[in-house]
Amino acid sequence: MQRIRNLILTIIAVVLFAFFLDKAPELLNGYWQRILNLIAINAILALSLNLIYGITGMFSLGHAGFMAIGAYVSALLVLSPAQKNAMWILEDIYPWLLNVNAPFIASIIIAGIVAAVFGLIVALPVLRLGGDYLGIATLGFAEIIRILITNTARLTNGSLGLKGIPAYTTLFMSWGCLGVVLLCMVCMLRSNFGGVLRAVRDDEVAAKMMGINTFKVKVIAFTLGCFGGGLGGALMGNLITTIDPRMFMITQTYNILMIIVVGGLGSVTGSIIGSVLVTTMLEWLRFVENPITIGSINIPGIPGMRMVIFSLLLIIVIIFRREGIMGMREFSWDIFFPKAKPKPKHEESNHESVLEVEDIVLRFGGLSAIDGLNFRINHGQIVGLIGPNGAGKTSAFNVISGFYKPTSGTIKFLGKSIGGLSPDEVCKAGMSRTFQNIRLFGHETVLQNVMTGARIRQKYSWWMSLMPFVFTDVLREDSAVKAQAMNLLEQLGLSEFAEEKASSLPYGAQRRLEIARALATRPKLLLLDEPAAGMNPQESDELMKFIRRLRDEFDLTILLIEHDMKVVMNVCDYIQVLDQGIHIAHGTPEEIKANPRVIEAYLGHEDTDKETDRIIERHYAKKEGQK
């Protein structure tokens, strides 16, 4: 009912705005029609860059280059042979290009596709970088494109640019393109694939452990963003009717970034609002560059003053509202109406031998982090992996979960070798893990975190999320995942926090949420990395019951690293012990307590069986106090 109501309100708003656009030529002069067109084009450019930077978290400064590609491709396709003949003065145009001609709509689609292809070519090597390095690399690409356009005169007419481009960008064309881009983007971001994009932005390592191929996701987002840049550039060229290489300098990218910052990084609504404000303000402030008379006072016009004033306003926005007008929020009709909440169920699985680790060696140069690790975990067991600091426990976890490739040895999971697989491939095989330092997607809600974990079990492809009204599997699968996620939250006592931001949860609830997200991948084996870290004795007691309940209710096999000996000795069926990368002991809790090699590893000398438990616990209590 809520969806139908929101859909009806949206349709009404769109019809009213279409009516306004139809009447705009009668109501507005050419100047204001131009501003309306610029708002729509800037919104397309802002949405495309926001997809790359604000939503997926890739700092890109190359958008002006993709705009240039789109503008030139579209212009070359819509210019007539006669115009091209007259325009190419310095050098003759390529004969094959002279008679190439296409309708305007086809030209802007081709422009977007060509920009996307260039984006894909750039993304494959460059997206392996990150942060400032990625920004510098994309900035270099934009400058390379501009220089190529200047120096390939037979293709682009060089520094003379292209003039007399048909003015095909009308109000209906620019706002219609914005409507299509907006619809596809909203559909994609509302799907679980949209949650995957935001997960990569918030914590790439945690996303990998949820089975997400983060590099592939970033390439898809970057390529789609480049398509939007090419589309916006094509519309811009056919609005201004003249283009040259100087139009596509780094300042163009800065202008788009300005819109995103004002509206809110990661907010679709913010990109639209930012486009309206920035475009109109930049035009309105032109008056300060003209002479102004106030009474008897004459103020001469100062060229460039509007950018000075606008920059000051932008600084004020950043100081007092650094997240932008919308932050990461979106407009919804629901703000005018009370909310409603859903209700939902989970599934189970079965297996014999789950994990076999045979002669695993992990070396970093001349240092052996693990040397000859051997153990086996059967279905339904809770196994502890313990050892003093520097024993190699975390290295073992990282090898098993795919973060490190073993130097030698084999790892078999459910009978198949997984040594050398990437973390996302290991997760898809049925293994999930948590981290010692909690890694949640903090800007997303509790429900979205769990739904992101379930993405690897969904069958629809990312491109279907652009048109869910055509590919209805997207809506059906996302609805089922939402129901399963809510069920998981209920089982783990987190349903009341479903719509809260993950970062706002108390520590214990964040621990449970990380486990819930791991369970959403439907694992056969769950790796828990120090789940009791930072907990008081009462919370540790509850954790022991919780781990056993996880094993029983979800039919799990569990491998855990833990420094709290009380938890290890009371919850584990079997214990593996490492010391300086060497596997020194294995057995039941009682056997481990009495093992002289374990005592020596922890304390540096042998001790009586009777006192071992007390001494080990005191050792770790002291270590936790030092933390």
Residue pairs with C-beta under 8 A, 6 or more apart in sequence:
2 334
2 337
2 340
5 333
5 337
6 332
6 333
6 334
9 333
10 333
14 179
17 175
21 36
21 171
21 172
21 175
22 172
24 33
24 36
24 171
25 33
25 171
28 36
33 171
34 239
35 279
35 280
35 283
36 171
36 174
36 175
37 169
37 170
37 171
37 174
37 235
37 239
38 239
38 279
39 275
39 276
39 279
39 280
40 171
40 174
40 175
40 177
40 178
40 235
40 275
41 169
41 174
41 178
41 232
41 235
41 236
41 239
42 232
42 255
42 256
42 259
42 275
42 278
42 279
43 178
43 182
43 259
43 271
43 272
43 275
43 276
44 177
44 178
44 181
44 228
44 231
44 232
44 235
45 63
45 67
45 228
45 229
45 232
45 233
45 256
45 259
46 256
46 259
46 260
46 263
46 271
46 272
46 274
46 275
47 181
47 182
47 185
47 228
47 268
47 271
47 272
48 63
48 181
48 224
48 225
48 226
48 227
48 228
48 229
48 231
48 232
49 60
49 63
49 225
49 228
49 229
49 253
49 256
49 257
49 260
50 260
50 265
50 266
50 267
50 268
50 270
50 271
51 185
51 197
51 221
51 224
51 225
51 228
52 58
52 60
52 221
52 222
52 225
53 59
53 60
53 257
53 260
53 265
54 260
54 264
54 265
54 266
54 267
55 189
55 194
55 197
55 198
55 201
55 221
55 266
56 197
56 198
56 200
56 201
56 217
56 218
56 221
56 222
57 200
57 201
57 202
58 127
58 130
58 134
58 218
58 221
58 222
59 131
59 132
59 134
59 135
60 134
60 135
60 138
60 222
60 225
61 135
61 136
61 138
61 139
61 142
61 250
61 253
62 122
62 138
62 139
62 140
62 141
62 142
62 253
63 142
63 225
63 229
63 252
63 253
63 256
64 142
64 146
64 248
64 249
64 250
64 251
64 252
64 253
65 118
65 138
65 141
65 142
65 143
65 144
65 145
65 146
65 248
66 115
66 118
66 119
66 142
66 226
66 229
66 230
66 233
67 115
67 229
67 230
67 232
67 233
67 236
67 248
67 252
68 142
68 145
68 146
68 149
68 233
68 245
68 247
68 248
69 111
69 114
69 115
69 118
69 145
69 229
69 230
69 233
70 108
70 111
70 112
70 114
70 115
70 229
70 230
70 231
70 232
70 233
70 234
70 237
71 111
71 233
71 234
71 236
71 237
71 243
71 247
71 248
72 149
72 156
72 162
72 237
72 243
73 107
73 110
73 111
73 114
73 115
73 230
73 234
74 104
74 107
74 108
74 110
74 111
74 233
74 234
74 237
74 238
75 162
75 165
75 234
75 237
75 238
75 243
76 84
76 97
76 100
76 156
76 162
77 100
77 101
77 102
77 106
77 107
77 110
77 111
78 101
78 102
78 104
78 107
78 165
78 166
78 168
78 238
79 87
79 101
79 162
79 164
79 165
79 166
80 101
81 98
81 99
81 101
83 164
84 93
84 97
84 98
85 93
85 98
87 157
87 160
87 162
87 163
87 164
88 153
88 154
88 157
89 160
90 153
90 157
90 158
90 160
91 153
91 154
91 158
92 154
93 154
93 155
93 157
94 154
94 155
97 155
102 110
104 166
104 168
104 173
104 238
107 234
108 177
108 231
108 234
108 235
108 238
109 231
111 230
111 231
111 233
111 234
112 227
112 228
112 230
112 231
112 234
113 227
113 230
114 230
115 226
115 227
115 229
115 230
115 231
115 233
116 223
116 224
116 226
116 227
116 230
118 145
118 226
119 222
119 223
119 225
119 226
119 227
119 229
120 219
120 222
120 223
120 226
122 138
122 141
122 222
122 226
123 218
123 219
123 222
123 223
124 219
126 134
126 137
126 138
126 141
127 134
127 215
127 218
127 219
127 222
128 215
129 137
139 250
139 253
142 248
142 250
142 253
143 250
145 248
146 245
146 248
146 249
147 245
149 156
149 158
149 245
149 248
150 156
150 158
150 159
150 245
151 158
152 158
153 160
156 162
156 245
159 244
159 245
160 244
161 242
161 243
161 244
161 245
161 247
162 237
162 242
162 243
162 244
163 241
163 242
164 241
164 242
165 237
165 238
165 240
165 241
165 242
165 243
166 238
166 241
167 238
167 239
167 241
168 238
169 235
169 236
169 238
169 239
173 235
174 235
174 239
177 231
177 235
181 228
181 231
182 268
182 272
184 466
184 467
185 268
185 466
186 268
187 465
187 466
187 467
187 468
187 469
187 474
188 194
188 462
188 465
188 466
189 197
189 268
190 478
191 460
191 465
191 468
191 474
191 478
192 451
192 452
192 454
192 455
192 458
192 465
192 477
192 478
192 481
193 455
193 462
193 465
194 465
195 444
195 448
195 451
195 452
195 455
196 207
196 212
196 217
196 452
196 455
197 217
197 221
198 266
198 441
198 443
198 444
198 448
198 452
199 206
199 207
199 210
199 212
199 441
199 444
199 449
199 452
200 207
200 212
200 214
200 217
200 218
200 221
201 266
201 443
202 440
202 441
202 442
202 443
202 444
203 439
203 440
203 441
203 442
204 214
205 435
205 439
206 435
206 439
206 440
206 441
207 214
207 217
207 441
207 452
208 214
208 403
208 422
208 423
208 424
208 427
209 401
209 423
209 427
209 432
209 433
209 435
209 518
210 424
210 427
210 432
210 452
210 453
210 455
210 456
210 517
210 518
210 520
210 521
211 424
211 425
211 427
211 428
211 432
211 455
211 456
211 521
212 424
212 452
212 455
212 456
213 422
213 424
214 424
217 462
220 462
233 248
236 243
237 243
255 278
258 274
258 278
258 314
259 271
259 274
259 275
259 278
259 279
260 270
260 271
260 274
260 324
261 274
261 314
261 317
261 318
261 324
262 270
262 273
262 274
262 277
262 278
262 314
262 317
262 324
262 325
263 269
263 270
263 271
263 272
263 273
263 274
263 275
263 277
263 324
263 325
263 326
264 270
264 271
264 274
264 323
264 324
264 325
264 326
264 327
264 328
264 329
265 323
265 324
265 328
266 328
266 443
267 324
267 326
267 327
267 328
267 329
267 330
268 330
269 326
269 329
269 330
269 331
270 324
270 325
270 326
270 327
270 329
273 325
273 326
274 324
274 325
277 325
281 310
281 313
282 306
282 310
285 306
285 309
285 310
286 306
288 301
288 302
288 305
288 306
288 309
289 301
289 302
289 303
289 304
289 305
289 306
290 301
291 298
291 299
291 300
291 301
292 298
292 299
292 301
293 299
317 324
317 325
328 443
341 498
342 482
342 483
342 486
343 486
344 482
344 483
344 484
344 485
344 486
344 487
344 490
345 483
345 484
345 487
346 484
346 487
346 488
346 491
346 554
347 522
348 554
348 555
349 522
349 524
349 555
350 379
350 555
351 379
351 414
351 524
351 557
352 378
352 379
353 376
353 377
353 378
353 379
353 414
353 415
354 377
354 378
354 379
354 381
354 413
354 414
354 524
354 525
354 557
355 376
355 377
355 400
355 411
355 412
355 413
355 525
355 557
355 559
356 376
356 377
356 410
356 411
356 412
356 413
357 373
357 374
357 375
357 376
357 396
357 400
357 409
357 411
358 374
358 409
358 410
358 411
358 412
359 372
359 373
359 374
359 408
359 409
359 410
360 370
360 372
360 373
360 374
360 396
360 399
360 406
360 408
360 409
360 410
360 411
360 419
361 368
361 370
361 371
361 372
361 373
361 406
361 407
361 408
361 409
362 368
362 369
362 370
362 392
362 395
362 396
362 399
362 404
362 406
362 407
362 581
363 369
363 407
368 581
369 392
369 395
369 581
370 392
370 395
370 396
370 399
370 406
370 578
370 581
371 581
371 582
372 409
372 582
372 583
373 392
373 396
373 409
373 578
373 583
374 583
375 383
375 576
375 583
375 586
377 383
377 525
377 557
377 559
377 574
378 557
379 557
380 551
380 555
380 556
380 557
381 557
381 558
381 573
381 574
382 547
382 548
382 551
382 557
382 558
382 560
382 571
382 572
382 573
382 574
383 557
383 558
383 559
383 560
383 572
383 573
383 574
383 575
383 576
384 559
384 560
384 561
384 562
384 568
384 571
384 572
384 574
384 575
384 576
385 393
385 396
385 397
385 559
385 560
385 561
385 575
385 576
385 578
386 393
386 561
386 562
386 563
386 565
386 568
386 575
386 576
386 577
386 578
386 592
387 393
387 577
387 578
387 579
387 584
387 601
388 579
388 601
388 602
389 623
390 580
391 578
391 579
391 580
391 581
391 601
392 578
392 580
392 581
393 561
393 578
394 436
394 529
394 561
395 404
395 581
396 578
397 433
397 527
397 529
397 561
398 404
399 405
399 406
399 411
399 419
400 411
400 426
400 431
400 527
400 559
401 423
401 426
401 431
401 433
401 527
402 418
402 421
402 422
402 423
402 424
402 425
402 426
402 427
403 423
405 419
405 420
406 419
406 420
409 419
410 417
410 419
411 417
411 418
411 419
412 418
413 426
413 429
413 430
413 431
413 525
414 429
414 430
414 524
416 429
418 425
418 426
418 429
418 431
421 429
424 456
427 456
427 521
427 523
428 456
430 522
430 523
430 524
430 525
431 523
431 524
431 525
431 526
431 527
432 453
432 518
432 519
432 521
432 523
432 525
432 526
432 527
433 518
433 526
433 527
433 528
433 529
434 511
434 514
434 515
434 518
434 526
434 527
434 528
434 529
434 531
435 514
435 529
436 529
436 530
436 533
436 561
438 507
438 510
438 511
438 514
439 514
440 449
440 502
440 503
440 510
440 513
440 514
440 517
441 448
441 449
441 452
441 502
442 501
442 502
442 503
443 501
443 502
443 503
444 452
444 501
444 502
445 498
445 499
445 500
445 501
445 502
446 489
446 494
446 497
446 498
446 499
446 500
446 501
446 502
446 505
446 513
447 482
447 485
447 486
447 489
447 498
447 499
449 502
449 513
449 516
449 517
450 485
450 488
450 489
450 513
450 516
450 517
450 520
451 478
451 481
451 482
451 485
451 520
452 517
452 520
453 516
453 517
453 518
453 519
453 520
453 521
454 481
454 484
454 485
454 520
454 521
454 522
455 481
456 521
457 481
457 521
457 522
458 477
458 478
458 481
459 473
459 477
460 471
460 473
460 474
460 477
464 470
464 471
464 473
464 474
465 474
468 474
468 475
484 520
485 520
486 495
486 498
488 516
488 519
488 520
489 495
489 497
489 498
489 516
491 553
492 512
492 513
492 515
492 516
492 519
493 512
494 509
494 512
494 513
494 516
497 505
497 509
497 513
502 510
502 513
505 513
507 534
508 535
508 539
511 531
512 546
515 526
515 528
515 531
515 550
518 526
519 526
519 550
519 554
523 556
524 556
524 557
525 556
525 557
525 558
525 559
526 550
526 556
526 557
526 558
526 559
527 558
527 559
527 560
528 547
528 558
528 559
528 560
528 561
528 562
529 560
529 561
530 561
530 562
530 563
531 543
531 547
531 560
531 562
531 567
532 539
532 540
532 543
532 562
532 563
532 564
532 567
533 563
535 543
535 564
537 566
540 564
540 566
540 567
543 567
544 567
544 570
544 571
547 558
547 560
547 571
548 571
550 556
550 558
551 557
551 558
560 568
560 571
560 572
562 568
563 620
563 623
563 624
564 620
564 624
565 613
565 616
565 617
565 620
566 617
568 575
568 589
569 589
569 592
569 593
569 613
570 589
572 589
573 588
574 586
574 587
574 588
575 585
575 586
575 587
575 588
575 589
575 592
576 583
576 585
576 586
577 583
577 584
577 585
577 586
577 592
577 595
577 597
577 598
577 601
578 584
579 597
579 601
584 597
584 598
584 601
585 592
585 595
585 597
585 598
586 592
587 595
592 598
593 609
593 612
593 613
593 616
594 609
594 612
596 606
598 612
599 605
599 606
599 607
599 612
599 615
600 606
602 615
602 616
602 619
603 615
603 616
603 619
607 615
